[in-house]
Amino acid sequence: MKRLLQAFLPLLLTAGLIACGPARKSVFPPSVSIQQLAVLPSGQWQLTVRIQNNSYGEMDFKSIEGLLQVAQLVPVRLHATFELDIPALNGDVQTLDVLPTPEMSRALQAVAARGSSASLAYRISGSASAKPEQEDKPRDFSFTGNDWLSPVPGIPDTYR
């Protein structure tokens, strides 16, 4: 019995020390999507981008680097630097200005001419720089999203 106790005592002490440490919160890549696209009078697009924190801890987002592709056209660069603290399993929005190609603008105008039942596919991809709450340094998280843009009824030059 004494030998059995001597063999299990170190295991019990080790398990007890492991249980005393802080619980690590799981960190998962965010998802990024376009919540709204507004065409400004200058022809520039103002994107309201939704950043969804899929982690079990708060994340401090610093920037987005990526590409926006509308239909099968040549993609344009997305870039923004900001300070955005998003709690666990929540989302928030950030506004980005984008200068579309003439082909992208024509594709969006064609959708607007068909009304609110029409839609235009888009793809957004890149990386978001964020610092998880239990880490000291920010790191880059990749994201990719596909969805559709449709004209908002009654609000000209606005798509969701």
N, C-alpha and C positions, 0 to 999 in steps of 0.2 A: 504494500500500500504506500509505503514511504517513497519507493522508486516511482510509482505512478504519479504521485503528487509532485515529485521533483521534475518529472518530464513535462507535466502540464502547467506548472507554475510559470515558466518563462513564456509559454504560449499565451496564457491568460494575461500576463503583464503586457506583452506586446499588443494584444488585441485591445486592451484598455488604453494604451497610449495612442493607438491609431484612432480610437473613438473620440479622444479628447481634441483632436485637430479640428480646424474649421472646415465646415462642409464646403466643397467646391461647387459652384453653380455652373451648370452646363452652358456652354457657349455655342451658338449655331449661327450660320451666316444669315444676314438680313435679306429680305426680299425688297425689291424696288419696283415701283410701277408708276405710270402716269395717272394722276388723279384728275388733272384737267389740263387742257392745252388752249391757250388764248392767242389769237393772231392779233398782234399790235398794229396800229396804223402804219408803222414803218415797214411792215412785212415780217418783222422778227417774231419768233414764237416765244411765248412765256409759258414754261412748263411748271406745273405744280406737281412735284414728285413726292410720292408717299414712300417713306422708309419704314418698313415694319421690322422691329426688333424681335427676332424669334428666339432669343436667349432667355434663360431663367434669371438673369441679373441685368442691372442697368448697363447701358452702353453709351459712351460719349462719342458721337459721330463728329468727324473733323472735315471730311471731304468726299467727293464723288468724282471718279474719273471713268468715262465710259463712252459708249456709242449709242446713237439712236438711229434705227433704220425704219423707214416707213415703206410699206409694201415690199417690193424687191429692189428698191432704189439704193443708191450709194449712201452709206451712213454718214452722219455728222457727229462731231465730237461733243460730248457733254463734260463739263468741268465746273466744279463749284467748291469753294472753301467756306466753311461755316462752323459754328459751335451749336450742337444740337444734342441734348441729353434726353434719351428715350428710355423710359422705365421698362422693366421686364415684360415681355409679351404684349407690347403696345407699339403704336406707330405714331409718326408725326410727319408733317409736310415741310418741304423746302422748295423755294422758287428758283428756277434756273432760266436764263435767257439763252435762246438758241437761234442761230442764223441758218434757216433752212436753205437747201438748194432750190433752184427754180422748179425742178421736177417735183420735189416734195410739195412745194406750194401749189402747183397745178393739181397734184393728186388730191390734196386736201380740198381744193376748190371744187373738184369734180364730185367729191363726197357731199359737200355742202349743197351743191345744186340738186342732188337727189333727195335731200331731206333727212329727217331724223331716223328713217328706217335703214339708211345706208351706213356702212362702216368701212374703216380702213385699218388694215393690220399694221401693227408696229412690233418692233423687237428692241428691247433695251438691255444692254449688257455692259459689264465693266467691273469695277471694284470700289468698295466703300471703305474708307479708313475710319476705324473706330477703336476705342479703348474699353474693353470689358472692365467692369467695376473691380474685379479682383486682380487685375494685371497692372503693371507699371507703365507699359509702353503701348501705343496704338499699333494695330496690325491691319492688314488689308484683307477684306472679305470679298470674294467674287460673288457676283449676282448675274442672273439672266432672267428675263421675263418676256413673255409674249402676250399680247392682248389686242383689243380693238378700240378704235376711236370713232365716236359717232357725234354728229352735231347735236347740240343741246337745243331743244325746242324753245323758241322765244328769246334766245340769247344769241345774237349774231356773232360769228367768228369765235365761238367757244365750243370745245369738243370734250367729251368725257368717254 
